């Protein structure tokens, strides 16, 4: 159970069943495994740049009395944000498996990202993409939303390659990030022609600025490309030929 010193919830809301009130760890763990439902997570931390003093808590409701059941989880010491994310992910995954309450992969991933500060979520989403690429987690039925930046300035021979800025599993988060990039881009943008020729088009998943009657010669565009994710079948490696 969460230590009172760390727990931010009122002790009056705690489960009132006898195993919990006994204080016996074995009884509490068994009671949680049998009766904990509506599990949710809370993560208190300063920032991914300052990982000191963090607290991870998985809590739920007792199906017997309706009181709160709370399990404190403390990630291992992490020197980097990537190590911290891996430790939190591993502990939550193990916690659910111990309770035989495993979530679907998409549900687990979305709830995991939602624990972090809004400004950290693009980093977390990118970490999840990289993790899934390495571990081969199933992605059937999932979609990825990648923000791509394209531009051109023909008069100066500037034709940069498309730039994939970030990939998200959360469409709303991708659209929010798109709006932030557009606002920043407009502040930094310098239109090289008469202002009367400046044009804009935009929607929830794209924004483009271009020169009237010369759109192919000068434009800046941000757009969200939506794509399904698939798990590649692992083909067996061909046997190596024996050297003679």
N, C-alpha and C positions, 0 to 999 in steps of 0.2 A: 504493500500500500504506500501511497505517497507520504513522505515525512511531513508533519504539520509545519515544520519550519520552512519548507519550500512550497507547499501547496497553497494556492491563492484562493481556494474555495472554502466556504464555510463548513466547519466540522459538523454543524447541525444537519447538513444535507447528506451525511454519510449513511451508508447502508446500516440498518439497525438489526440485521439478522445475527443470531447467536455466534456463528463462526467468525464474523468480522469483529464483533464486540469482544470476543475472547482474546484477541491479540495473537493467537497462535498462527504462525506463518503458514504452516501446512494446511490448516483448516481454511485460512483465507484464500490461498491459492486454489484449493479444490472448489471452494464456494464460487470463486470468480469463474473458473472453468465451466461450472455447471449453470451459472445464473447470469453472467454478464451479457448484456445486449445493448443495442444502439451505441456501439463503440465509436468514439471520436478521439481526435488527437489534438494536443496543444503543444506548441513549441515556443518557448521564450528564449530569445537571444538578442544580442545587441546588433550585430551585423556579421556578414560573412568575412569581413576583414578583422573582426574582433570576436573570437569564439569563446572568450572567457565567460563563465557564469551562466552558461545556457542550461535550460531545463526542458526535458521532453516528458510528456505525460500522456498516457493512453487511459481514457476513462469511459465509463459506460453506466448503464442503469441496471440495478438488480431486478430481475423479473419476479422476485418474491415479494419485496417490500417497496420497490420503486425508488430506493435510495441510491446514492452515488457510489460506484465502485471505481477506484482510481489506482492505477499502477504506475509508479515512478520508473522511468527508464532513463538511464544516464549514459549517453554515447561515450565511447572511449576517447581518450585524448587525441585530438586531431591537429595536425600542423598546417594543413591547407584546407580551403573550402571544399575541395573535391573529397578529401578524406572525411570531412565532417558530414557531407551529404551521404556518403557511402555508409557511414556508421549509423546515421539516423534511419536510412532506408532499411538496412539489415535488421536493426532492432525491432522496428515496427513490423516488418515482414515475419520475423520469428515470433513476435508476440501474437499475431493473428493465427499463425499456424499452431502454436501451443494451445490456443483456445478453440482450435478447429473452426475458425471463423474467417477463413481466407477470403479476400476480396477478389473480384475479377481484376485482371491486369489494368485495364483502362481506369476503373474506379480507384484502384490503389494509387496509380500515377497521378490522377487529378487531385486526389485528397492530399497526396504528398506535396505537390507544388503549392497548393493553397495554404499550407502551413507557414510559408515564408513571407517576408515583407514584400510588398508589391514591387519595390525597386529591384529585388533580388530574383524575381521569378523568371525573367529572361535567361539569367545564368543557370538557374535550376532546370528550366526546360531544356536548355542546351546540354546540360549534364545528363539528363535522362535520355536524350536522343543518343548520346555517345555510349551510355551504359547499355542501352538496348542493342546497339549495333555490335558491341563486344560480347554480350552474354547470349544474344539470340533469343531474347524474350519474345513471345508470340505477339504479333501486331495485327493479326487478322481483324478486319473490320475497322481498324483505326485510320485516322487521317492526319496528315501533317500539313501545317500552314507555314510556308516559307515566304519571308519578305524579300523581294528582289528589287535592286536598284539598277536602272539603266539610264543612259544619258548619251548625248552627242552634241558636238559643236563643229559642224562641217567646215566653217570658214577658217578654223584654226587646226583642222585635221585631228580633232580630238574625238576618238571613238573608243572609250573604255569598255572593257569586257563587262558583262552583267555581273553584279555583285550580290550573292546570297547573304543577306545581313544576319538573319536569325530564323530559326525554325521553332514552331510551337505546336503543341497538341491541343491547346485551348484556342479556339477561333476568336473568342472575344478578347483574349489577351493579345493575340496577333494584331487585331484591329486597333487596339489601344496603342500598341507599340508603333504601328503604322502612322497614327495621328501624331505621335510624338516626333517621329522622324520627319514628317512633313512640316510641322511647325519649326523645327530646327533648321531644316533645309531652306525654307522660305526666308528665315532670318539671315542665313548666310549666302543666299543666292544673289548673283549679280546678272541682271538681264542685259545682254549686249546690244539690243536694238531699241528702237523708239518704243516708249511705254504703251503707245496706242496699239502696238502689235502683240502685246502680251496676252496670252490666253491660258485658261485653267480648265481642267475637267477633273471631276472627282466622284468617288462613291465610297461605300463602306470598305471595299477591298482594293482601291487604287486611287492614285492622285497623279496628275500629269500637268506640267507647265510646258508650253511650247510657243513658238513664234507663228503668228497668223500667216498663212500661205507659205510657210517655210518649216513645217513641223518636222520634216526629215532632216533639216539642217541644224535645228537647235531644239532640244527638248530635255526635260528631266522627268523621270517617272519612278514612282514607287508602287509596287503591287504585291498582293498576296497570292501566291500560287498554291492551290490546294491539290494534294496528291494522296492516293491511298498508300498504305504501308503493307508490305507483304513480307512474310518470312520465307527466305529462300530454302528450298529443300537441300539438305546436305548430301552431296553426292559422295559415295565412297571413293577414297583415293585409289588410283591405279597402282597395282603392285610394282615395286621397283624391279628393274631387270637385274638379274644376278651378274655381277662382273665376272668375267672369265680371267 
